[in-house]
Amino acid sequence: MKIELRSINYSAALSQETSAYTADIYIDGELAFHARNQGTGGADFYHQVGRWTEAEVNAWLKDNRPPRCLGDIACDHDLEIEVSDLLVRAVEGRRLKRLLRTNLLTIEREQVYQYPLRKRPLDTILRAVLATNPDAIAVNGAGDEVFARALEILLRSQGLDHWK
């Protein structure tokens, strides 16, 4: 069962205790639910529009994903946890893409570094970085695999890599 979020609308300004968002949940390429959270600390709301029920999805996730540990408490993986993980990944991915517009991003020693361009050509900044660290890998223009690696490093550094 492949679960993905599409049509994500996230609002940092409205997110108080939880993430304020709306999204469509697709399962195996078919629209399954409309999801939303108002950001005030309540649970996510799911409106079923496909053939799967929330109970069926929760049962599959419980059987196929490891439990999530929140401090001393272990929770079964359910749709709310899955959506939360996918939402964090999408929001951080967008943030990383925005940074690419005005910064050179590199992977150095398994960390992501950003160097502001400040209206200077990307090649000039990249040459300067490579002169001091020839092992640096530029994320800008490098392709999906390098971008995915940078995103994983970023999420891991923030303690958000628990959905592997």
PASEBA-1860 file (N, C-alpha, C; in nm, 3 decimals):
! residues 164
1> MKIELRSI> 0.086/-0.117/0.000/0.000/0.000/0.000/0.090/0.123/0.000 ~ 0.083/0.200/-0.107/0.162/0.323/-0.117/0.072/0.441/-0.079 ~ 0.110/0.509/0.028/0.033/0.623/0.078/0.110/0.750/0.047 ~ 0.042/0.848/-0.013/0.107/0.974/-0.044/0.010/1.090/-0.025 ~ 0.067/1.207/-0.001/-0.012/1.329/0.012/0.001/1.410/-0.115 ~ -0.110/1.469/-0.157/-0.110/1.559/-0.273/-0.195/1.680/-0.237 ~ -0.182/1.784/-0.315/-0.258/1.908/-0.295/-0.244/1.957/-0.151 ~ -0.121/1.964/-0.104/-0.096/2.004/0.034/-0.102/2.155/0.046
9> NYSAALSQ> -0.181/2.201/0.141/-0.185/2.343/0.178/-0.150/2.350/0.326 ~ -0.031/2.403/0.356/0.018/2.410/0.493/0.028/2.556/0.533 ~ -0.010/2.587/0.656/-0.001/2.724/0.706/0.076/2.727/0.837 ~ 0.198/2.779/0.831/0.278/2.793/0.953/0.215/2.896/1.047 ~ 0.153/3.000/0.989/0.092/3.106/1.070/-0.025/3.054/1.152 ~ -0.099/2.957/1.101/-0.215/2.904/1.173/-0.180/2.784/1.261 ~ -0.059/2.734/1.250/-0.017/2.616/1.327/0.023/2.660/1.467 ~ -0.062/2.626/1.564/-0.033/2.663/1.703/0.026/2.543/1.777
17> ETSAYTAD> -0.054/2.441/1.801/-0.007/2.323/1.872/0.017/2.205/1.779 ~ -0.052/2.205/1.667/-0.032/2.102/1.565/-0.021/2.173/1.430 ~ 0.012/2.100/1.329/0.026/2.158/1.195/-0.111/2.185/1.134 ~ -0.131/2.308/1.089/-0.255/2.344/1.019/-0.236/2.315/0.871 ~ -0.321/2.228/0.817/-0.304/2.189/0.677/-0.434/2.133/0.622 ~ -0.439/2.123/0.491/-0.536/2.040/0.419/-0.457/1.964/0.315 ~ -0.501/1.844/0.284/-0.432/1.761/0.185/-0.524/1.651/0.138 ~ -0.491/1.596/0.023/-0.559/1.477/-0.028/-0.466/1.359/-0.004
25> IYIDGELA> -0.523/1.250/0.047/-0.446/1.128/0.071/-0.478/1.030/-0.041 ~ -0.374/0.989/-0.110/-0.387/0.891/-0.217/-0.327/0.759/-0.170 ~ -0.397/0.651/-0.199/-0.347/0.517/-0.168/-0.342/0.439/-0.299 ~ -0.222/0.392/-0.329/-0.199/0.319/-0.455/-0.249/0.397/-0.576 ~ -0.227/0.528/-0.575/-0.262/0.613/-0.688/-0.407/0.657/-0.695 ~ -0.490/0.617/-0.600/-0.631/0.654/-0.599/-0.662/0.745/-0.481 ~ -0.744/0.845/-0.503/-0.785/0.934/-0.395/-0.862/0.854/-0.290 ~ -0.818/0.860/-0.165/-0.880/0.783/-0.058/-0.947/0.872/0.046
33> FHARNQGT> -0.882/0.985/0.083/-0.934/1.072/0.188/-0.900/1.217/0.158 ~ -0.982/1.305/0.209/-0.946/1.446/0.223/-0.908/1.460/0.370 ~ -0.793/1.522/0.397/-0.746/1.536/0.534/-0.731/1.683/0.569 ~ -0.750/1.714/0.698/-0.728/1.851/0.744/-0.702/1.852/0.893 ~ -0.636/1.957/0.937/-0.617/1.984/1.079/-0.616/2.135/1.093 ~ -0.684/2.185/1.196/-0.696/2.329/1.215/-0.575/2.390/1.285 ~ -0.487/2.307/1.340/-0.365/2.357/1.401/-0.378/2.400/1.545 ~ -0.491/2.370/1.608/-0.512/2.414/1.746/-0.496/2.302/1.848
41> GGADFYHQ> -0.435/2.193/1.809/-0.407/2.086/1.904/-0.497/1.965/1.890 ~ -0.595/1.971/1.805/-0.686/1.857/1.787/-0.630/1.754/1.691 ~ -0.706/1.645/1.680/-0.667/1.537/1.589/-0.695/1.576/1.445 ~ -0.635/1.501/1.354/-0.662/1.520/1.212/-0.804/1.471/1.180 ~ -0.866/1.533/1.082/-0.997/1.490/1.033/-0.978/1.429/0.895 ~ -1.042/1.314/0.873/-1.034/1.245/0.745/-1.175/1.225/0.691 ~ -1.194/1.264/0.566/-1.321/1.242/0.498/-1.297/1.138/0.391 ~ -1.357/1.021/0.408/-1.335/0.911/0.315/-1.404/0.940/0.182
49> VGRWTEAE> -1.327/0.929/0.074/-1.383/0.946/-0.061/-1.347/0.828/-0.151 ~ -1.265/0.739/-0.103/-1.224/0.623/-0.181/-1.278/0.495/-0.120 ~ -1.221/0.383/-0.163/-1.271/0.253/-0.119/-1.216/0.208/0.015 ~ -1.107/0.268/0.063/-1.048/0.226/0.189/-1.112/0.301/0.305 ~ -1.129/0.232/0.416/-1.175/0.297/0.538/-1.053/0.330/0.622 ~ -1.070/0.421/0.715/-0.960/0.456/0.804/-0.916/0.335/0.885 ~ -1.011/0.252/0.928/-0.978/0.132/1.006/-0.894/0.034/0.925 ~ -0.925/0.017/0.796/-0.846/-0.073/0.711/-0.704/-0.022/0.693
57> VNAWLKDN> -0.690/0.108/0.673/-0.557/0.167/0.656/-0.478/0.157/0.786 ~ -0.542/0.186/0.899/-0.474/0.175/1.029/-0.428/0.032/1.055 ~ -0.511/-0.067/1.021/-0.473/-0.207/1.040/-0.352/-0.243/0.954 ~ -0.352/-0.197/0.828/-0.238/-0.225/0.740/-0.111/-0.158/0.793 ~ -0.123/-0.033/0.836/-0.005/0.038/0.888/0.047/-0.028/1.015 ~ -0.042/-0.073/1.100/0.000/-0.140/1.224/0.081/-0.266/1.193 ~ 0.038/-0.339/1.087/0.107/-0.463/1.051/0.235/-0.441/0.971 ~ 0.248/-0.326/0.903/0.358/-0.306/0.809/0.455/-0.194/0.844
65> RPPRCLGD> 0.430/-0.121/0.950/0.522/-0.014/0.993/0.559/-0.040/1.139 ~ 0.681/-0.005/1.177/0.720/-0.026/1.317/0.647/0.072/1.409 ~ 0.626/0.032/1.535/0.563/0.125/1.630/0.648/0.250/1.648 ~ 0.585/0.358/1.683/0.654/0.486/1.705/0.672/0.505/1.855 ~ 0.791/0.536/1.896/0.819/0.564/2.036/0.817/0.715/2.059 ~ 0.733/0.757/2.148/0.724/0.898/2.188/0.766/0.905/2.334 ~ 0.896/0.921/2.356/0.947/0.916/2.493/0.942/0.772/2.542 ~ 0.870/0.750/2.651/0.857/0.615/2.708/0.736/0.541/2.655
73> IACDHDLE> 0.657/0.604/2.571/0.533/0.546/2.521/0.552/0.497/2.378 ~ 0.511/0.373/2.354/0.515/0.318/2.218/0.374/0.324/2.160 ~ 0.362/0.381/2.040/0.232/0.392/1.973/0.235/0.311/1.845 ~ 0.123/0.244/1.817/0.111/0.175/1.689/0.108/0.279/1.578 ~ 0.167/0.245/1.467/0.168/0.335/1.351/0.026/0.338/1.293 ~ -0.029/0.456/1.278/-0.163/0.470/1.221/-0.162/0.579/1.116 ~ -0.280/0.608/1.060/-0.290/0.705/0.952/-0.246/0.844/0.997 ~ -0.278/0.882/1.118/-0.239/1.015/1.165/-0.087/1.030/1.173
81> IEVSDLLV> -0.019/0.928/1.221/0.128/0.931/1.227/0.186/0.931/1.085 ~ 0.129/0.850/0.997/0.178/0.844/0.858/0.162/0.980/0.789 ~ 0.046/1.041/0.805/0.021/1.171/0.743/0.115/1.276/0.802 ~ 0.136/1.272/0.932/0.228/1.366/0.996/0.369/1.353/0.938 ~ 0.415/1.230/0.922/0.548/1.206/0.865/0.557/1.258/0.721 ~ 0.455/1.228/0.642/0.455/1.273/0.502/0.446/1.425/0.493 ~ 0.370/1.486/0.582/0.357/1.631/0.582/0.490/1.699/0.617 ~ 0.558/1.649/0.719/0.688/1.705/0.757/0.786/1.693/0.641
89> RAVEGRRL> 0.786/1.578/0.577/0.876/1.555/0.463/0.846/1.652/0.349 ~ 0.718/1.674/0.321/0.679/1.766/0.213/0.713/1.910/0.246 ~ 0.685/1.953/0.369/0.712/2.091/0.409/0.862/2.118/0.410 ~ 0.941/2.026/0.461/1.086/2.044/0.463/1.145/2.037/0.323 ~ 1.088/1.954/0.237/1.133/1.948/0.098/1.109/2.079/0.026 ~ 0.993/2.141/0.050/0.964/2.272/-0.009/1.061/2.378/0.043 ~ 1.090/2.372/0.173/1.183/2.469/0.231/1.321/2.455/0.169 ~ 1.364/2.331/0.149/1.494/2.306/0.088/1.497/2.358/-0.056
97> KRLLRTNL> 1.389/2.338/-0.131/1.382/2.389/-0.269/1.386/2.542/-0.272 ~ 1.321/2.605/-0.175/1.326/2.752/-0.169/1.467/2.801/-0.142 ~ 1.539/2.730/-0.056/1.677/2.769/-0.026/1.766/2.760/-0.149 ~ 1.735/2.667/-0.239/1.817/2.651/-0.360/1.813/2.775/-0.450 ~ 1.709/2.857/-0.438/1.698/2.975/-0.524/1.800/3.083/-0.488 ~ 1.834/3.094/-0.361/1.919/3.206/-0.316/2.047/3.160/-0.247 ~ 2.071/3.030/-0.243/2.188/2.977/-0.174/2.249/2.862/-0.254 ~ 2.378/2.844/-0.234/2.443/2.721/-0.276/2.429/2.625/-0.160
105> LTIEREQV> 2.372/2.509/-0.182/2.361/2.407/-0.079/2.460/2.296/-0.111 ~ 2.534/2.254/-0.011/2.630/2.147/-0.030/2.614/2.043/0.079 ~ 2.658/1.923/0.047/2.668/1.817/0.147/2.815/1.800/0.175 ~ 2.850/1.823/0.301/2.989/1.811/0.345/2.992/1.738/0.478 ~ 3.069/1.631/0.484/3.083/1.553/0.606/2.946/1.515/0.665 ~ 2.855/1.469/0.577/2.720/1.427/0.614/2.641/1.536/0.686 ~ 2.665/1.660/0.646/2.585/1.774/0.692/2.553/1.860/0.570 ~ 2.441/1.932/0.578/2.402/2.022/0.470/2.444/2.163/0.509
113> YQYPLRKR> 2.517/2.228/0.420/2.562/2.365/0.441/2.499/2.456/0.337 ~ 2.474/2.580/0.375/2.422/2.676/0.280/2.514/2.797/0.274 ~ 2.537/2.840/0.152/2.621/2.956/0.125/2.538/3.057/0.048 ~ 2.507/3.173/0.106/2.425/3.273/0.036/2.492/3.321/-0.092 ~ 2.412/3.332/-0.198/2.466/3.378/-0.326/2.486/3.529/-0.328 ~ 2.396/3.603/-0.267/2.402/3.750/-0.264/2.429/3.809/-0.402 ~ 2.353/3.764/-0.498/2.359/3.810/-0.637/2.489/3.777/-0.709 ~ 2.568/3.688/-0.651/2.690/3.642/-0.717/2.658/3.514/-0.794
121> PLDTILRA> 2.732/3.486/-0.899/2.707/3.363/-0.975/2.731/3.238/-0.892 ~ 2.646/3.139/-0.912/2.657/3.013/-0.839/2.794/2.949/-0.860 ~ 2.845/2.953/-0.982/2.976/2.891/-1.011/3.089/2.952/-0.930 ~ 3.082/3.083/-0.907/3.187/3.150/-0.829/3.188/3.098/-0.686 ~ 3.070/3.087/-0.626/3.060/3.038/-0.488/3.101/2.891/-0.483 ~ 3.057/2.813/-0.579/3.091/2.671/-0.581/3.242/2.650/-0.594 ~ 3.306/2.726/-0.680/3.453/2.714/-0.694/3.523/2.746/-0.562 ~ 3.476/2.848/-0.491/3.536/2.885/-0.363/3.518/2.774/-0.259
129> VLATNPDA> 3.400/2.715/-0.257/3.374/2.605/-0.162/3.459/2.484/-0.196 ~ 3.465/2.449/-0.325/3.544/2.333/-0.366/3.694/2.354/-0.346 ~ 3.738/2.479/-0.346/3.880/2.506/-0.322/3.918/2.473/-0.177 ~ 3.824/2.494/-0.085/3.853/2.465/0.055/3.810/2.324/0.095 ~ 3.712/2.268/0.023/3.665/2.132/0.053/3.631/2.061/-0.077 ~ 3.728/1.993/-0.136/3.704/1.928/-0.266/3.603/1.813/-0.260 ~ 3.572/1.764/-0.140/3.476/1.654/-0.126/3.332/1.702/-0.117 ~ 3.310/1.833/-0.116/3.174/1.887/-0.106/3.092/1.848/-0.229
137> IAVNGAGD> 2.966/1.816/-0.207/2.875/1.781/-0.316/2.770/1.891/-0.326 ~ 2.761/1.955/-0.440/2.663/2.062/-0.461/2.525/2.000/-0.483 ~ 2.426/2.051/-0.410/2.289/2.005/-0.425/2.222/2.077/-0.542 ~ 2.258/2.202/-0.563/2.201/2.282/-0.671/2.225/2.214/-0.806 ~ 2.118/2.181/-0.875/2.129/2.124/-1.008/2.184/1.984/-1.016 ~ 2.198/1.914/-0.903/2.262/1.783/-0.903/2.167/1.668/-0.933 ~ 2.038/1.689/-0.922/1.943/1.581/-0.950/1.870/1.535/-0.826 ~ 1.773/1.449/-0.851/1.683/1.404/-0.745/1.752/1.321/-0.638
145> EVFARALE> 1.848/1.239/-0.676/1.914/1.153/-0.578/1.992/1.235/-0.475 ~ 2.064/1.336/-0.519/2.140/1.422/-0.428/2.045/1.506/-0.343 ~ 1.938/1.556/-0.404/1.838/1.632/-0.328/1.776/1.546/-0.219 ~ 1.741/1.421/-0.252/1.683/1.329/-0.153/1.781/1.302/-0.040 ~ 1.909/1.288/-0.074/2.010/1.266/0.030/2.021/1.387/0.121 ~ 2.019/1.508/0.064/2.025/1.630/0.145/1.903/1.641/0.235 ~ 1.786/1.605/0.183/1.664/1.609/0.264/1.672/1.510/0.379 ~ 1.722/1.390/0.354/1.736/1.290/0.460/1.833/1.339/0.568
153> ILLRSQGL> 1.943/1.399/0.528/2.041/1.451/0.625/1.977/1.562/0.708 ~ 1.904/1.650/0.642/1.837/1.759/0.711/1.735/1.706/0.812 ~ 1.652/1.612/0.771/1.551/1.556/0.861/1.616/1.481/0.976 ~ 1.722/1.408/0.950/1.793/1.336/1.055/1.853/1.433/1.156 ~ 1.907/1.545/1.109/1.968/1.642/1.200/1.863/1.708/1.290 ~ 1.738/1.709/1.245/1.629/1.766/1.325/1.554/1.660/1.404 ~ 1.601/1.535/1.397/1.535/1.425/1.469/1.404/1.384/1.406 ~ 1.388/1.406/1.276/1.261/1.378/1.207/1.272/1.265/1.107
161> DHWK> 1.364/1.172/1.130/1.386/1.066/1.031/1.327/0.933/1.076 ~ 1.225/0.934/1.159/1.175/0.811/1.219/1.081/0.731/1.130 ~ 1.057/0.769/1.006/0.965/0.692/0.922/1.035/0.596/0.830 ~ 1.163/0.579/0.844/1.236/0.487/0.756/1.193/0.344/0.779
END
